[in-house]
Amino acid sequence: MSDVPSRVVLREVGPRDGLQNEPPVATADKVTLVEELATTGLLEIETVSYVHPRAIPQMADAAEVWAGVRQRPEITYSALVPNLVGAQRAISDGFTDIEVVVSASRTHNLRNIRRTPEESLDGIGEVVALAHDAGVRCQVIVATAFGCPYEGELPTDQVVAYAVRAVDLGADSVCFGDTTGMGSPPRVRRLVGSFRDARADAVLSLHLHDTRGTGMANLAAALELGVDRFDASVGGLGGCPYAPGASGNIATEEAVYLLEEYGVETGVDLDRLLEVAAIAQRLVGRELPSRVLTAGPRTRLSN
């Protein structure tokens, strides 16, 4: 437990990764969600995605959403981009942080962005260069890092090799994405350990899903290895439109609750975050899977 960090940064991905899997939500409601999340103490919010509207129509209003957000100077807002064109749009609109994705699975990458992983990494090099020329930070997300719904098990050295290539291309940070919720604590330990052996100084974060009920266990395993950056989605919104059955990012309020039990600081007001999770639930019009949203924290006593 000596490697558990004293503080963890949570990046809220509900407005992007969460809402892209829901029936289209009104632009004004997306703006509301971003601004409400900004009142919780979260310091990083993934806001929109600049993908082609034919691919993910739920994100077609990215520029309008971003234009409507009253930005807070203490918060880092980011955008996901699929390629150089998306990066140009995000940077032109004023984003200072972007993310670009490559899948460790050839099949998933072809279905997602119609390129092989190697072709994607060639393009990512151009995206990183463009971002840095504009003074913008760029993270590379390695998706399906813990397994692929089409190919199954992926060799750890293959996943690590793609992440190392991203670092060598100049990525400011790397994120391993459990796109399909196939991760488990042993897989987390194996992949994080192997990457740390290869690039000990690289900034690493994890994007975990709770599809098979292992999301919080995976966070705990990574935390005990010293990982101090995680993605999470308010209410447990999210999934992957290119991975059948891969619903459910880890819920931000569940992550905050667990981290507080470890004595780890997040800077997030859990009570306020639960209020925003309830707002998110109303906006999408369905019950969200977060158990802490349903039951409340253990400190909430019955009358």
C-alpha positions in Angstrom: 0.0 0.0 0.0 3.1 2.3 0.2 2.6 3.3 -3.5 -0.9 4.7 -3.0 -0.7 8.3 -3.9 -1.9 11.0 -1.5 -3.9 12.7 -4.2 -5.7 11.5 -7.4 -6.9 13.6 -10.4 -10.2 12.4 -11.8 -11.1 13.5 -15.4 -14.9 13.6 -15.8 -15.8 12.1 -19.2 -19.6 12.0 -18.9 -20.3 14.9 -21.2 -18.5 13.2 -24.0 -18.1 9.4 -23.4 -21.3 9.2 -21.5 -23.6 11.2 -23.7 -22.3 9.7 -27.0 -24.0 6.5 -26.0 -27.4 8.0 -25.2 -30.2 9.2 -27.5 -29.3 12.7 -28.6 -29.4 15.2 -25.7 -30.2 18.9 -26.4 -27.3 21.2 -26.7 -28.4 23.4 -23.8 -28.7 20.3 -21.6 -25.1 19.3 -22.5 -23.9 22.8 -21.5 -25.8 22.5 -18.3 -24.2 19.2 -17.4 -20.7 20.6 -18.1 -21.3 23.7 -16.0 -22.9 21.7 -13.1 -19.9 19.3 -13.1 -17.7 22.3 -12.8 -19.2 23.2 -9.4 -18.1 19.9 -7.8 -14.4 20.4 -7.4 -13.5 18.4 -10.5 -10.6 20.0 -12.3 -10.6 18.1 -15.6 -13.7 17.7 -17.8 -13.7 16.0 -21.2 -16.3 18.1 -22.9 -17.0 17.1 -26.5 -15.7 15.0 -29.4 -15.0 16.4 -32.8 -16.0 13.2 -34.7 -17.9 13.2 -38.0 -21.6 13.5 -37.3 -22.3 10.4 -39.4 -20.1 8.4 -37.1 -21.5 9.6 -33.8 -24.4 12.0 -34.3 -24.8 12.6 -30.6 -21.6 14.7 -30.8 -22.6 16.7 -33.9 -23.0 19.9 -31.9 -19.6 19.9 -30.3 -18.7 23.4 -31.4 -22.0 24.8 -30.2 -21.7 23.0 -26.8 -18.2 24.4 -26.3 -19.3 27.9 -27.3 -22.0 27.8 -24.7 -19.9 26.7 -21.8 -18.9 29.4 -19.3 -15.4 28.3 -18.7 -13.8 28.4 -15.3 -10.1 29.2 -15.3 -9.2 26.5 -12.7 -10.7 23.7 -14.9 -9.0 21.9 -17.8 -11.5 21.2 -20.5 -10.6 18.7 -23.2 -11.9 17.4 -26.5 -11.5 14.0 -28.1 -10.4 14.1 -31.7 -10.3 11.2 -34.3 -7.7 12.6 -36.6 -5.8 15.7 -37.9 -9.0 17.4 -39.1 -10.7 17.0 -35.8 -7.6 18.3 -34.0 -7.6 21.4 -36.2 -11.2 22.0 -35.4 -10.7 21.6 -31.6 -7.6 23.8 -31.5 -9.3 26.4 -33.7 -12.2 26.5 -31.2 -9.8 27.1 -28.4 -9.2 23.8 -26.6 -5.8 23.6 -24.9 -6.1 19.9 -24.3 -7.0 17.1 -26.8 -7.1 13.3 -26.8 -6.6 11.0 -29.8 -7.2 7.3 -29.8 -5.6 4.2 -31.2 -6.9 0.8 -30.4 -4.5 -2.0 -29.5 -6.8 -4.3 -31.5 -6.5 -4.2 -35.2 -10.1 -5.3 -35.7 -11.5 -2.7 -33.3 -9.4 0.1 -34.8 -10.6 -0.7 -38.3 -14.2 -0.7 -37.1 -13.7 2.4 -35.1 -11.8 4.7 -37.4 -11.1 2.5 -40.5 -7.4 2.4 -40.1 -4.9 -0.1 -38.8 -3.2 0.7 -35.5 0.0 1.4 -37.4 -1.7 3.8 -39.7 -3.4 5.5 -36.8 -0.1 6.0 -35.0 1.4 7.6 -38.1 -1.5 10.1 -38.1 -1.2 10.6 -34.4 2.3 11.8 -34.9 0.9 14.6 -37.1 -1.8 15.4 -34.5 0.8 15.7 -31.7 3.0 17.9 -33.8 0.1 20.2 -34.7 -1.0 20.4 -31.0 2.5 21.2 -29.8 3.0 23.9 -32.5 -0.2 25.5 -31.1 0.8 25.1 -27.4 -1.8 22.4 -26.9 -1.3 19.3 -24.8 -2.2 15.9 -26.5 -2.9 12.6 -24.8 -2.9 9.3 -26.6 -5.5 6.8 -25.5 -4.7 3.2 -26.2 -8.2 1.6 -26.4 -9.1 -2.1 -25.8 -5.9 -2.2 -23.7 -7.3 -5.1 -21.6 -9.0 -7.1 -24.3 -11.0 -6.9 -27.5 -14.6 -8.1 -28.1 -13.6 -9.3 -31.6 -10.0 -10.6 -31.0 -10.2 -11.6 -27.3 -6.9 -11.6 -25.4 -4.3 -9.1 -26.6 -0.6 -9.7 -25.8 0.6 -7.3 -23.2 3.8 -6.5 -25.1 1.7 -5.5 -28.1 -0.4 -3.0 -26.0 2.8 -1.7 -24.4 4.5 -1.3 -27.7 1.7 1.0 -29.0 1.8 3.1 -25.8 5.6 3.4 -26.1 5.3 4.5 -29.7 2.9 7.2 -28.6 5.3 8.5 -26.0 8.1 8.4 -28.6 5.9 10.5 -30.9 5.7 13.2 -28.2 2.4 12.4 -26.5 2.1 14.4 -23.2 0.5 11.5 -21.5 -0.9 8.0 -22.2 -4.2 6.5 -21.1 -5.0 2.8 -21.2 -8.6 2.3 -22.0 -10.6 -0.7 -20.8 -13.0 0.0 -23.7 -15.0 -3.2 -23.3 -14.8 -3.8 -19.5 -12.6 -6.8 -19.9 -10.0 -5.7 -17.3 -9.3 -7.4 -14.0 -6.9 -6.6 -11.2 -4.2 -9.1 -12.5 -4.5 -7.6 -16.0 -4.2 -4.1 -14.6 -1.1 -5.0 -12.6 0.5 -6.8 -15.6 -0.1 -4.0 -18.1 0.7 -1.1 -15.7 3.8 -2.8 -14.5 5.0 -3.6 -18.0 4.5 -0.1 -19.2 6.3 1.4 -16.2 9.2 -0.9 -16.9 9.3 0.5 -20.4 8.6 4.1 -19.8 8.8 4.9 -16.1 8.6 8.6 -16.5 5.6 8.7 -18.7 2.4 10.3 -17.4 -0.2 7.4 -17.2 -3.9 7.4 -16.6 -6.6 4.7 -16.8 -10.0 4.8 -18.4 -12.0 2.0 -16.8 -15.4 0.5 -17.4 -17.5 -1.5 -15.0 -19.2 -3.7 -17.6 -18.4 -6.9 -15.7 -18.4 -5.5 -12.2 -14.6 -5.1 -11.9 -14.3 -1.4 -12.4 -13.6 -0.4 -8.8 -11.4 -3.4 -8.2 -9.3 -2.4 -11.2 -9.1 1.2 -9.8 -7.9 -0.2 -6.5 -5.3 -2.4 -8.1 -3.9 0.5 -10.2 -4.0 2.9 -7.2 -1.9 0.5 -5.2 0.7 0.6 -8.1 0.8 4.4 -7.7 -1.5 5.4 -10.6 -2.9 8.8 -9.8 -5.0 9.7 -12.8 -8.3 8.1 -13.8 -11.2 8.8 -16.1 -14.7 8.5 -14.7 -18.3 9.3 -15.8 -21.0 10.9 -13.7 -23.7 8.4 -12.8 -21.8 5.7 -14.7 -22.8 7.0 -18.1 -21.0 5.6 -21.0 -19.7 2.7 -23.0 -18.4 2.2 -26.6 -20.6 2.4 -29.7 -18.1 0.1 -31.5 -18.0 -2.6 -28.8 -21.1 -4.7 -28.3 -22.3 -4.7 -24.7 -19.5 -2.4 -23.4 -21.8 -0.2 -21.4 -20.8 1.6 -18.2 -17.8 3.7 -17.4 -16.9 3.7 -13.7 -19.1 6.2 -12.0 -17.3 9.3 -10.8 -19.1 9.4 -7.5 -18.1 5.7 -6.9 -14.5 6.5 -7.6 -14.6 9.5 -5.2 -16.2 7.4 -2.5 -13.6 4.6 -2.8 -10.7 7.0 -3.0 -11.9 8.7 0.2 -12.0 5.3 1.9 -8.3 5.0 1.0 -7.7 8.4 2.5 -6.8 9.8 -1.0 -7.7 13.4 -1.8 -9.6 14.2 -4.9 -10.7 17.8 -4.2 -14.3 16.7 -5.2 -17.3 17.4 -3.0 -19.1 14.1 -3.0 -22.5 15.4 -1.9 -22.5 18.0 -4.7 -21.4 15.4 -7.2 -24.3 13.2 -6.2 -26.6 16.2 -6.9 -25.1 16.5 -10.4 -25.4 12.8 -11.0 -29.1 13.1 -10.2 -29.3 15.9 -12.8 -27.5 13.7 -15.4 -30.1 11.0 -14.7 -32.9 13.4 -15.4 -31.3 14.7 -18.6 -31.0 11.2 -20.1 -34.3 10.1 -18.8 -33.3 6.7 -17.4 -31.9 5.3 -14.2 -28.1 5.3 -14.2 -26.1 2.4 -12.8 -24.2 4.2 -10.1 -24.7 2.4 -6.8 -23.5 5.3 -4.7 -26.1 7.5 -6.5 -28.8 5.0 -5.5 -27.6 4.1 -1.9 -25.6 7.2 -1.0 -22.3 7.1 0.8 -22.0 5.0 4.0 -22.0 8.2 6.0 -25.6 8.9 5.0 -27.7 7.5 7.9 -31.4 6.7 8.0 -33.7 8.8 10.0 
